């Protein structure tokens, strides 16, 4: 599972961010059905291009990276206003017996849209 939080900076000093939206998604379900969801497909394929992640599940234990990441044309919705954005992801899975959340990884990316 992955929790996505997207924030926008509302202050001149660019230190205060306000949430625009947040949602949880079954990342493996998403990756295995990328052809159905065009915006998420663009985002995931953009990340996969600059990483050693596989484009499908299951993801095995290991070391993964994202290097020299560049936002590809078409992966940012045209309706987003210019500004400073922060994207935070929390990746986890739930244990089968006790349903306890087990943290896998957290990422934060800051993005400026002109």
HELIX and SHEET records of a PDB file:
HELIX    1   1 UNK A   27  UNK A   32  1                                   6    
HELIX    2   2 UNK A   34  UNK A   36  5                                   3    
HELIX    3   3 UNK A   38  UNK A   49  1                                  12    
SHEET    1   A 4 UNK A  17  UNK A  25  0                                        
SHEET    2   A 4 UNK A   2  UNK A   9 -1                                        
SHEET    3   A 4 UNK A  83  UNK A  94 -1                                        
SHEET    4   A 4 UNK A 101  UNK A 113 -1                                        
END                                                                             
